[in-house]
Amino acid sequence: MAKFLIVEARFYDNFNDMLIAGARAALEGAGHEVEIITVPGALEIPGAISLAHESGQYDGYVAIGVVIRGETYHFEIVAGESARGIMALSMDGIAIGNGILTTENEAQTLVRADPAQKNKGGEAAAAAMRLLELQSKFA
């Protein structure tokens, strides 16, 4: 059994709830312990994961959030920089599943967030578990 931390950027409550439900079901279904923390936005997720990892309390992480394109360039910055931060941590050997949705509209988000549809929260959790397995294999 491993201990996973779900780090969520709580902005779109209904979509986040679905993403978390999918991630939690996958992790707990595999027998793992789960905790959840909330940060202000997707840009803060990599920093929170880094701090949590330094504590040594967790084996893996799932990043959860929703970034929907708006009328400004802000979407590109948030989507790109949050992904870049998570990738940098992953390249340092931290087991992270990226469940931050970057979509054009709420209809696309619903399909991806809903555990009964594309279940991207569950997929992110599965990715984190697989990376943790690989970490053990290559240790």
SETI-960743 format. One line per 4 residues: number of its first residue (from 1); for each residue y, z, x of N, C-alpha, C. Coordinates in pm, whole numbers. Layout:
NUM	Y:Z:X:Y:Z:X:Y:Z:X; ...;
***
This chain:
1	-119:0:84:0:0:0:124:0:88; 218:-84:55:345:-92:127:457:-48:33; 572:-23:93:689:16:16:794:-95:25; 831:-149:-91:927:-258:-98:1057:-209:-161;
5	1166:-264:-112:1296:-238:-168:1349:-366:-231; 1383:-359:-358:1451:-468:-425:1600:-440:-414; 1673:-535:-356:1818:-521:-343:1880:-622:-438; 1949:-571:-537:2005:-661:-639:2157:-658:-638;
9	2212:-776:-654:2356:-792:-676:2374:-798:-826; 2416:-689:-883:2421:-676:-1030:2549:-740:-1084; 2537:-859:-1135:2652:-926:-1194:2615:-979:-1332; 2507:-1051:-1341:2457:-1102:-1469:2340:-1014:-1511;
13	2370:-907:-1585:2269:-806:-1617:2142:-864:-1677; 2155:-949:-1778:2036:-999:-1847:1946:-1081:-1754; 2005:-1164:-1668:1924:-1244:-1576:1864:-1156:-1467; 1943:-1061:-1417:1890:-970:-1316:1773:-890:-1369;
17	1784:-843:-1493:1674:-767:-1552:1545:-849:-1552; 1556:-978:-1584:1438:-1065:-1584:1384:-1084:-1443; 1472:-1109:-1348:1429:-1128:-1209:1361:-1003:-1156; 1419:-888:-1185:1360:-761:-1140:1225:-738:-1207;
21	1215:-767:-1334:1087:-750:-1404:978:-834:-1339; 1010:-959:-1305:912:-1045:-1239:874:-994:-1102; 973:-951:-1024:946:-899:-890:867:-770:-896; 909:-680:-982:840:-551:-994:694:-569:-1037;
25	671:-658:-1134:534:-682:-1181:447:-735:-1068; 500:-826:-987:422:-881:-877:392:-774:-772; 492:-696:-736:473:-594:-632:382:-482:-679; 411:-428:-797:328:-318:-847:188:-367:-882;
29	178:-491:-929:47:-548:-957:-40:-560:-834; 23:-571:-718:-50:-577:-591:-68:-437:-530; -25:-334:-603:-46:-197:-557:62:-141:-467; 178:-203:-465:285:-157:-377:384:-67:-451;
33	452:15:-374:558:102:-426:689:23:-425; 773:48:-524:898:-28:-539:1015:66:-563; 1123:40:-493:1252:104:-520:1355:-7:-541; 1463:27:-610:1570:-70:-636:1704:-8:-599;
37	1786:-86:-530:1925:-46:-509:2014:-161:-555; 2138:-128:-588:2233:-227:-636:2351:-236:-541; 2394:-358:-516:2513:-384:-434:2612:-464:-518; 2739:-470:-476:2840:-537:-559:2817:-687:-582;
41	2771:-758:-481:2753:-902:-495:2651:-955:-398; 2622:-1085:-410:2519:-1147:-326:2554:-1142:-178; 2682:-1145:-145:2720:-1139:-4:2684:-1006:61; 2671:-901:-18:2638:-770:36:2487:-747:52;
45	2406:-834:-3:2260:-814:3:2208:-811:146; 2241:-907:232:2187:-900:369:2227:-772:444; 2350:-729:427:2393:-605:492:2315:-485:443; 2292:-478:313:2216:-367:258:2071:-369:307;
49	2012:-487:316:1875:-497:368:1872:-452:514; 1970:-493:592:1976:-453:732:1985:-302:745; 2071:-239:668:2084:-93:671:1955:-24:629; 1895:-74:522:1770:-14:474:1659:-30:578;
53	1654:-146:642:1549:-169:741:1566:-76:861; 1690:-54:901:1716:38:1013:1668:179:982; 1662:215:854:1618:350:815:1468:368:837; 1393:257:843:1248:266:861:1172:309:737;
57	1237:312:623:1173:360:500:1095:253:425; 1119:125:457:1061:17:378:987:-83:465; 886:-145:403:806:-245:473:853:-387:445; 912:-408:327:956:-541:288:1064:-532:183;
61	1125:-648:158:1243:-652:73:1240:-774:-18; 1303:-758:-135:1323:-870:-226:1471:-872:-262; 1536:-984:-235:1676:-1003:-268:1686:-1064:-407; 1763:-1001:-495:1777:-1047:-633:1925:-1063:-667;
65	1960:-1177:-723:2097:-1199:-766:2110:-1335:-831; 2225:-1359:-889:2252:-1485:-956:2393:-1531:-918; 2402:-1655:-870:2531:-1716:-839:2536:-1847:-918; 2625:-1850:-1017:2639:-1969:-1101:2766:-2043:-1061;
69	2753:-2173:-1043:2868:-2254:-1000:2984:-2236:-1097; 3101:-2220:-1040:3223:-2210:-1120:3315:-2325:-1086; 3443:-2302:-1104:3542:-2408:-1083:3596:-2411:-941; 3559:-2313:-858:3617:-2305:-724:3508:-2318:-618;
73	3552:-2323:-494:3465:-2334:-377:3387:-2206:-351; 3423:-2098:-417:3359:-1968:-395:3207:-1975:-408; 3158:-2055:-501:3014:-2070:-521:2944:-2109:-391; 2997:-2210:-322:2936:-2258:-199:2934:-2150:-91;
77	3042:-2076:-81:3049:-1969:19:2945:-1862:-10; 2942:-1814:-133:2849:-1706:-168:2704:-1753:-156; 2673:-1871:-210:2536:-1922:-203:2492:-1943:-59; 2575:-2009:20:2538:-2041:157:2533:-1919:248;
81	2632:-1834:239:2638:-1720:331:2535:-1612:298; 2505:-1592:171:2400:-1495:139:2264:-1546:188; 2239:-1675:170:2113:-1733:219:2106:-1729:372; 2219:-1758:438:2223:-1754:583:2195:-1613:635;
85	2254:-1513:571:2231:-1374:613:2086:-1333:596; 2026:-1371:484:1886:-1338:461:1797:-1411:561; 1827:-1537:589:1748:-1613:686:1759:-1551:826; 1876:-1507:864:1893:-1444:995:1806:-1319:1006;
89	1802:-1239:901:1717:-1120:903:1570:-1158:906; 1535:-1262:833:1395:-1308:833:1354:-1355:971; 1444:-1422:1039:1414:-1471:1174:1398:-1356:1273; 1451:-1240:1238:1432:-1120:1320:1301:-1049:1286;
93	1223:-1108:1196:1091:-1052:1165:1087:-959:1046; 1192:-955:966:1193:-870:847:1134:-950:730; 1042:-888:658:976:-954:545:1067:-948:423; 1129:-1063:390:1222:-1072:278:1186:-1191:190;
97	1181:-1167:61:1170:-1275:-35:1307:-1297:-97; 1355:-1421:-95:1488:-1451:-145:1481:-1495:-291; 1523:-1406:-379:1528:-1434:-522:1669:-1446:-573; 1760:-1490:-488:1898:-1513:-532:1905:-1654:-591;
101	1928:-1661:-720:1937:-1790:-786:2076:-1850:-766; 2080:-1976:-733:2207:-2048:-722:2195:-2168:-816; 2262:-2157:-929:2242:-2255:-1036:2375:-2313:-1083; 2364:-2419:-1160:2481:-2487:-1215:2532:-2421:-1343;
105	2441:-2358:-1419:2480:-2302:-1548:2381:-2196:-1594; 2414:-2131:-1704:2329:-2022:-1753:2195:-2073:-1806; 2189:-2194:-1858:2061:-2248:-1908:1962:-2263:-1792; 2007:-2316:-1679:1920:-2328:-1561:1878:-2190:-1513;
109	1970:-2096:-1517:1941:-1961:-1471:1833:-1896:-1556; 1844:-1911:-1686:1745:-1852:-1777:1605:-1901:-1746; 1589:-2031:-1729:1457:-2087:-1701:1399:-2029:-1571; 1482:-2012:-1472:1435:-1963:-1342:1413:-1812:-1340;
113	1493:-1738:-1414:1484:-1592:-1412:1371:-1539:-1499; 1344:-1602:-1609:1248:-1555:-1709:1106:-1550:-1649; 1044:-1431:-1650:907:-1421:-1599:807:-1508:-1673; 837:-1543:-1797:748:-1629:-1876:770:-1777:-1846;
117	872:-1809:-1767:898:-1948:-1733:877:-1968:-1582; 982:-1986:-1505:964:-2013:-1361:944:-1887:-1277; 983:-1772:-1329:956:-1643:-1265:994:-1638:-1117; 1118:-1671:-1088:1163:-1672:-948:1167:-1532:-887;
121	1181:-1428:-968:1171:-1291:-916:1031:-1263:-866; 931:-1304:-942:792:-1287:-901:760:-1370:-777; 815:-1491:-772:793:-1576:-654:856:-1516:-529; 974:-1458:-543:1039:-1394:-428:956:-1275:-379;
125	903:-1198:-472:818:-1085:-435:691:-1134:-365; 632:-1240:-416:512:-1296:-352:542:-1343:-210; 659:-1403:-190:699:-1447:-56:714:-1328:37; 776:-1221:-10:793:-1101:73:657:-1041:109;
129	565:-1036:13:432:-981:42:359:-1068:144; 371:-1199:131:304:-1289:225:362:-1274:366; 493:-1262:376:554:-1242:508:511:-1109:569; 495:-1006:486:447:-878:538:303:-891:591;
133	221:-968:520:86:-995:568:88:-1067:703; 174:-1166:716:185:-1239:842:238:-1150:954; 327:-1060:919:378:-966:1017:262:-885:1076; 174:-838:990:57:-762:1036:-37:-849:1119;
137	-58:-970:1077:-147:-1061:1148:-99:-1089:1290; 31:-1107:1305:85:-1144:1436:133:-1026:1520; 116:-904:1467:162:-784:1541:76:-760:1664;
***
